[in-house]
Amino acid sequence: MTLPLYLGLPMWANQDWLGSLYPRHAKTELLSDYAAVFSSVEGNTTFYSGIPKPETVAAWARQAPPHFRFCFKLPATVTHDQRLTHLEDAWTFLAALEPLHDRLGPTMVQLPRDFGPQELPQLEALLAAWPAHLPCAVEVRHPEFFHKGVAETALNRLLITYSANRVMLDVRPLFSTPANSHMGLAHAQQEKPKLPLHVLSTANYPVIRFIGHIDKTINSDYFTAWKARLKLWINQGKTPFLFVHTADNRESPYMARLLYNALGEVTPLPPLAPFAGEKQSQLF
């Protein structure tokens, strides 16, 4: 089953969601409850921890339904330490995920902030050898790739040539106000790169990472333009992936639901299931 749009959060394991997205006394295996509501997830864990163990992949495969899509990140050892110069480690990573190959969305290649135009040949080597049956998405953070000049043209042409998706990181809501005394907002503003948003689809699976503010109205306002663009891509036969963050991610499930329902006002989408923690609260 292919959905018109895949919706997800930065992770599925978050204790702050007990009593809301999850039952108050949920078991350790939260993925099945997560996948009952959301259809995708950013696999940030592999960025930091590297190649998962076979028993871990088997557990993920057991808990995730057939329609679910994992969007894991290549390990930082491949993208940041080796800077795409030892591609055999990338292929070892993809091989470790083989039990999930039917449930992989775009695997994300998040590049370092100083990975610039001169290193595009390393990226091309990766994309040229990337398995054709597995979608890929690339997130760049070097300023040269946001100046609409020669470097960005070369990057976009490369992604289009190899049917790789360009990750669109929308940090406008996050940086729309000073953090003042809000610790979560201040931390997020320090952590996320302040880069301009360039909206374009270079392949069939546009990936949007929407980094929200603590103010729901601000998030809704910035999402308004996305509704028309997402509707257009869906009508063109593309399958967008939308990942919703908030400053400390405590409110991410609620914000994702709010934005998804807003999008559902302009294009048909299947309804989201109720949150397990909310259903539990209603019982009592």
Rosetta blueprint (number, residue, H / E / L):
1 M L
2 T L
3 L L
4 P L
5 L L
6 Y E
7 L E
8 G E
9 L E
10 P L
11 M L
12 W L
13 A L
14 N L
15 Q H
16 D H
17 W H
18 L E
19 G L
20 S L
21 L L
22 Y E
23 P L
24 R L
25 H L
26 A L
27 K L
28 T L
29 E L
30 L L
31 L H
32 S H
33 D H
34 Y H
35 A H
36 A L
37 V L
38 F L
39 S L
40 S E
41 V E
42 E E
43 G E
44 N H
45 T H
46 T H
47 F H
48 Y H
49 S H
50 G L
51 I L
52 P L
53 K L
54 P H
55 E H
56 T H
57 V H
58 A H
59 A H
60 W H
61 A H
62 R H
63 Q H
64 A L
65 P L
66 P L
67 H L
68 F L
69 R E
70 F E
71 C E
72 F E
73 K E
74 L L
75 P L
76 A H
77 T H
78 V H
79 T H
80 H H
81 D H
82 Q L
83 R L
84 L L
85 T L
86 H L
87 L H
88 E H
89 D H
90 A H
91 W H
92 T H
93 F H
94 L H
95 A H
96 A H
97 L L
98 E H
99 P H
100 L H
101 H H
102 D H
103 R H
104 L E
105 G L
106 P L
107 T E
108 M E
109 V E
110 Q E
111 L L
112 P L
113 R L
114 D L
115 F L
116 G L
117 P H
118 Q H
119 E H
120 L H
121 P H
122 Q H
123 L H
124 E H
125 A H
126 L H
127 L H
128 A H
129 A H
130 W L
131 P L
132 A L
133 H L
134 L L
135 P L
136 C E
137 A E
138 V E
139 E E
140 V L
141 R L
142 H L
143 P H
144 E H
145 F H
146 F H
147 H L
148 K L
149 G L
150 V H
151 A H
152 E H
153 T H
154 A H
155 L H
156 N H
157 R H
158 L H
159 L H
160 I H
161 T H
162 Y L
163 S L
164 A L
165 N E
166 R E
167 V E
168 M E
169 L E
170 D E
171 V L
172 R L
173 P L
174 L L
175 F L
176 S L
177 T L
178 P L
179 A L
180 N L
181 S L
182 H L
183 M H
184 G H
185 L H
186 A H
187 H H
188 A H
189 Q H
190 Q H
191 E H
192 K L
193 P L
194 K L
195 L L
196 P L
197 L L
198 H L
199 V L
200 L L
201 S L
202 T L
203 A L
204 N L
205 Y L
206 P L
207 V E
208 I E
209 R E
210 F E
211 I E
212 G L
213 H L
214 I L
215 D L
216 K H
217 T H
218 I H
219 N H
220 S H
221 D H
222 Y H
223 F H
224 T H
225 A H
226 W H
227 K H
228 A H
229 R H
230 L H
231 K H
232 L H
233 W H
234 I H
235 N H
236 Q L
237 G L
238 K L
239 T L
240 P L
241 F E
242 L E
243 F E
244 V E
245 H E
246 T L
247 A L
248 D L
249 N L
250 R L
251 E L
252 S H
253 P H
254 Y H
255 M H
256 A H
257 R H
258 L H
259 L H
260 Y H
261 N H
262 A H
263 L H
264 G H
265 E L
266 V L
267 T L
268 P L
269 L L
270 P L
271 P L
272 L L
273 A L
274 P L
275 F L
276 A H
277 G H
278 E H
279 K H
280 Q H
281 S H
282 Q H
283 L H
284 F L
